[in-house]
Amino acid sequence: MPRVWSLKFVAIFILSLLSSSVLAQDHLAYQAPNPIGHSFRMMKTAGFWISHHPSPDVVIMGPDAIDQFNGNIRDQKKLTKDIFNIVQNLQTESLLDDLQKTLADISGKSYYTVAGVRDDQDFIDQAKRNMNLSGVVIGEAPRYGLVVHFASQRFLPTNEGLYEQRDDSNFDQLQNSALDVGTPVAVVHASADGLWYYVLTEISDGWVEAKNIALGDVAQVRGFAENRDFAVVIKPKADIFLNDDMTDYYDYVRMGMRLPLTAVDAGRVTVNVPVMDTDGNLAIKQGYMNAEDVNTGYLPFTARNIYKQALMMLNQPYGWGDTGGEQDCSRFLQMVFATVGISLPRDSKDQALVSDTAVDFDGQSDDATKLAGIARAPAANTLLAMKGHIMLYLGTVNGKPYAIHDTTGYTQNVDHQQVTYAIDRVIISDLYLGEGSEKGSLLRRLTRTVSIE
């Protein structure tokens, strides 16, 4: 018996040391145990949730209602934009202000470079010179183009990163988002070295390497983007080939991306793909994709389809700001809802504002109040928002509300120590994940439910 207690004491002591190390370096964590957040095997396919939904095949919004919803997000709430209607509205003075504010914000954060240098003024000065602030021309109309290869979108015109913690390569604070092949962009500025464009898209703005954007006539770009015959990607990633034997690989596009559709054959579809010609200009080639990877037009907006698309992303890797071609919590939701034609904003704080059908909670709201608010929300088309994170509400099982979300991890109280567990993928969990920690459970942190209807 004394030997057993001795081993237990040693195990607890080691855990305490390790967890203290985790607290000292937030980016280090244990691998999360399975199952996570009281989820169980049957929950991991769409069928389980479909069977729990009262009306999985009822159309939540038809095409006209979706257009109106998207228009309200864009025109009234100003959370997205129509890049083809900014010629008259583009204020170059505002662009200059935005660029300067971004630089000032980053300069004031005391980030580390990849070499471990904190507050590297040489890094900031070099980035500022390349931003070419003196080259911003007042009143200049934007140029238009299409993304020809998957491209990171950056806060500064550099591929070098800045980090909150030394040696933390997973969270580059200069990574804003990423753009898939076929994304239309408005180019409103260029870097001093000519290697970067500052581009506006429907849902995000930032610096993109010029080699990944082919410029063309505005009518050509708009015609590509607004083509009424299109295929929308319904798999997490879908390959594009440039020959009909589908062996000449070009790139992949992620869920929710649409490309003009020209033909449907047995087992494959033919789409238009933007490429850069030998002169550096926009050209369009035929591309070929597996038919099972796409849908002709948008999917109907039903609970069944949202469940299917969301669960198809289960266990897909997390990518901060789309790092490595993956997705974070807000991009995950943007991709899922794009398959039914809904254009959510890029960031979680903006996604929390898309609907007037919302329930807010403040610091005084207890768990019972929040559970009652969630119970009134429709499963499959309700977003659960909190500071810095957002999730999709799946439904309630055995009195517990569940969500699917893309997350880096959570903190748990273990033997009076705050232990961080790494997840780094799309998971299903109940809202009690993290209960008892200093940060609090997902339910405790919940600030708003947002119903998309």
N, C-alpha and C positions, 0 to 999 in steps of 0.2 A: 504493500500500500504506500509507504513513504516514497518508493521509487516512482510510482505513478504520479503522485502529486509533484514530485520534483520535475518530471518531464513536462507536466502541464505548466508549472511555473516558468520553465525555460521557454516554452512555446509562447506564453503570454508576453514574456520579456522581449523575445525577438520581435513579435508582432508590434509591441510598443515602440521599439527602436525603428522598425521599418515605417510605421505610420508616422512617427515624428519626422522621418526623412521625407515622407510624402507631403507633410504640412509645410516643410521648409522649401520644397520644390514642387509647386502645384502641378507641373506638367508630368510628374512621375505618378504612377498609379498601379494598383493591382488589377489583374484581369478579372472582370466581373464574373461572379458565379452564375450558373444556370439552374433553374429558370430565372429570368429577370423580372422583378416586379409582379410576382404572383401570376405570370402568364403560364399557360400550359399548352401541351402539344396541339390540341385541336384548334387552338386559336390562330395557328400559323398559316392557315389558308383562307381565302376569301369566303369559301362556302360556309364556314362557321358563322361569320358575321352576317352574311346574306340571310341565313336561316333565322337569325335573331332580329332581323329588321322587319318592321310591320308591313312595309310596302317597297321592297327593293327594286321593283321595275317601274314604279311611277316616275314619270319625267318631272324632275324638280324644276327645271327651267328649260323652255324650248329655245331655238335659235334666236328669235326676236327678243325674248326676255334676256338672254345672255348678252346680246349686242347692247341692250339698254344698260345692263349691269356693268359691262366693260366701259361703256361711254360715261357712266356716272363716276367710275373710278378715275377715268382719264380727265374728263372735262370739268366735273364739279369738285371732286376731291383732290385732283392734281397729283395722284399717286403714280400714274404712268403717263406716257406721252405719245403723241402721234408725231414721229420724227419728220413726216412729209409735210406737216403744216407748221413748221417752225421758222420758215424763211422770214415772214413778217414779224413774228414774235420773238425771234432770237435777239437777245440783248447782249452784245459782246462785252459791254461793261460788266454785266452780271457774270459772264463767263470768267472774266479776269478776276473778279471778286471771289468767285468760287475756287479758282485755282490757288489764289493767294491764301484763302482761308484753309484749304486742305493742307497746304504746305505749313502754315502756322500751327495747325492742330497736330500734325505729325511731329513737328519740331519740338513741341512742348510736352511730348509724352515720355521722354527719356528712354526710348527704345534701344535695344542692342542690335548691332550688326551681326552678320553671320560669323564674323571673326571674334565676337564677344566684346566689342567696343561699345560702350554706352555713351549716348549724347555725342555721336560722331559728327562734328560740325562740318568736316570735309565732305562727308556723305551728303549732308543736307545742301551744302553749297553747290556741289556738283549736280545734284538733282534739280536745284533751282535754276542753274544755268541751262540745263537741258529742257526745262519747261518752257523756255523761250517766251517769258512773260512780256518782254518788250515787243515781241513779234505779233501779239494779238491785235488784229485789225478790226477797228470798230465798224460795224455794219456789214461785214463780209458774209455773204451767203454761204451756207454749208455745202460741202461736196457730199456725194452719196456713193455708197458701195455695199458690197456683200462680203461677209466673212467666208474665206475660202479654205481655211483650216482652223481647227479648234484653237481658240486664242484666249489666254488669260487677259483679264481687264484689271489694270493696276491703278493705284492712287497716285503714283509717281511714275515717270517714264524710265523705269529700270526693272530688270529682272532680279536684282539683288533684294534681299528681304530685310525687314526690320521686325524685331521680336520683343515681346514683353519680358521674356525670361531668356537668359543666356542658354544657348544650345537647344532651343525649342523650335525645331524646324517645321512642326506641324501647324503653327499658327502665325503665318506671315501677315503682319499687320498692313502690308501694302497690297495684299491680294483682295480685290474688291469683288470680282465675279469672274465668269468665263463665258465665252460666246461660241455657240455651235456653228458648224458649216451652214450657210444659208441665212444667217442673221443679218437683217438690213441695218445699216448704220448711217448716221449723219456725221461726217468728219468736220469738226469746227476749228481745229487747230493742229499744228504739227510741232514736234520737238526741234530743238536747235540742230541736232545731228541728222534729222530727217528720218530716223528709224522708227519713230513712234507717231501715232495719230491719237488725238483726244477725240473720242467718239461718243455720241449719244445713241442709245437704243431705247426701245419702248420702256424698258424696266431698269436700266442702269447706265451710268456714265463713267468714263475713265479712259486711261491710256492703254492702247493696244498696239502691238508691233505692226508696223506698216506692211511687212511681208505677208501678213495673214489677211489683208483686206485688199480687194480689187475694186478700184473706182470705176464707176460707169455713169451713164446718163441717168438723171433722176427718174425718167419715165421707165427705163429699163429695170432699175432697182425696184421701183414701186410695183411694176407689173409682176415681177418675180414674187415679191412679198405678199401681194394681194390676189394672186391667181386663185380663181374660184375652184379649180380642179386641183386638189392637193392630197397628199398622203401625210398622215400624222403618225409619228412614231409612238408605239404603245408598249415597247419593251424598254428595259432600263438603258440599253445601248443597242443601236442598230448599225450594221456595217453598210458602207457604200462602196460599190465596185464600178470601174469605168469600162468594163467589157461585159458582153452578154453571157459569157461563160462564168462570170463572177469569180474571177481569179486575180484581176488587177485591182488590188485594194487601194482605196483612196483615203478614207477616214471613217469615223463613226459619228453618229448624232445621238443625242440623248432623248429620253422620253419627253413627249410634248412638242418636239420640234416638227415643223411642217415644211415640206418641199413640194413644188409643183409636180403634179402627176400627169404623165403622158400616155401610159399604157399599163394594162394589167394582164399578165400572162399566168400560166400555170406555175405556181410556186415563186413567182417574182413579180416585181413592179418596176416600171421605168420612170425615173424622175429626172427633173432638171437639176444640175449641180453647178454652182458657180466655181469658176477657176480663174487663174490669172494667166493671160496670154504672154507671149514672149516679149511684148512691149510693156508688160506690167498693167494692162488694162483688163477690165472685166470681160469674161467670155462665159458662155453657157455650154456645158456638155451634157450628154446623156449619162445618167448613172443608173445602177441596178441594185435593188435591195430585195431581201427575202420578203415574200408577201406576208408571212406570219409576223413580221416585225412592225408592220404598219397597218393602219386602217384607212380606207378611202373616205376622206372627210373626218369630221370630229365624231367621237363616240357620243351617243345620247347621254345627257346628264342625269344619270340615275344612281341610286345608292349601290346597285350591283356593280356598275362600271367603276365607280370611285373605289369600292372595296377591291375589285380585281386589280386596278392599277396600283393602288397603294400597297397591297400585299405582294405584288410583283417586285416591289422594291425592298421587301424585307431582307435584312442582312446585307444590303448593299453598303459598301464602305462609306464612311463619313469623309468629307473633304471641305475644310474651312474655305469659304469663298470659292468653291468649286476646284480647290487644289487637286491636281492630278487627274482631272476629268471626272471627279466625283461630285458630291453635293452636300450642302449643309442643311440645317432644319428648314429654312425658308425656301431654299431652292427645291428641296424634296416636294414640298406642297405645291410650289409653282409648277413643277413638272407634271404632277398628278392631275391638277385641275386644267392644265393646258390641253390635255387629251380630249376634254369635253368642250374646249373653246373658251374657257374662262382665263382671262389675263390678269393673274394676281401680280402685285408688285414684287420686287426682288427681296426686300428686307422684311424681317419679322415685325418690326415696329409699324411698318406701313400695311402689312397684311392684316394686322389687328384693327385697321381702320376702314376696311373695304366695304363693310356692310352697316346699314342702319339698324339691322336686327342683331342687337348685341346686348349682353348683360355685363355690367361692370361690378367689380368687387374692390373694396378698399382694405386698408390695413386692419380695420375693425371687423371685417367679415369672417365669421368662423367657418369651420368645415361644413357644418350642417347647412348653412346658407349657400355655400358654394355647390354642395351636392344637389340641393334643390334647384339651383340655377342650371346646372348641367342636365338634370333630369328633364327639364323643359326643352332642352336643345335637341334638334334633330340629329341623329347619328348619321355619319358619313358625309355630311355637308356642314359640319360645325368645326371651327378652328378654336383651339384652346391656347390662349396667349398669356405670356408672362414676360417679365423683363429678360431680354436676351434669348428667349426660346419660344417656339410655337409648335403645336402638335395638331393632329387630326383626331377628333373624337370618334371612336369606333362603336361604342355602346356600353351598356352596363350589364355585368354578369355577377350574380350572387351579391348584389348590392354594391359592387365596386365598379366605378367608371374606368374604362380602358381607352388608351390612345396608342396610335402608331406615330413614331417620331424618329428623326435622325439626330443622334446625340453622341457627345464625346464620353459621357460617363455620369456618375453620381457619387455623392458622399454619404457614408453610413457611420453611425456611432457603433464602434466595436470596442468593448471593454473600456469605455470612457475615453476612447480615442476617435478622432475624426479620420476615417480611412476613405481614400478616394479610389473608386473602381472605374477602370477604363472599359468603354463599350465600343465607341468609334464605328458605329454602324446604325442602320435602321432597325428599330426594335418595336415590340409591343409590350406595354407595361400598364399596370394600373397607376392611378394617380397618387398612390402612397409611396412610390419609389422615393427614397431619400428621407423617409420619415425618421424623426429622432435626431437628425443631423443639425448642425448649426445653421446650415443653409435652408433646411426645411424640405418637406415633401413637395412634389409637383402640385398637389392640391393646395398646400399652404401658400405656394408662390403664385398660384393662378390669379390673374388680374382681370381677365375678360373672356367671355365666350362670344364667338363671332359666327353667325349663321349665314351661309352663302345661299341666298334664295331671293 
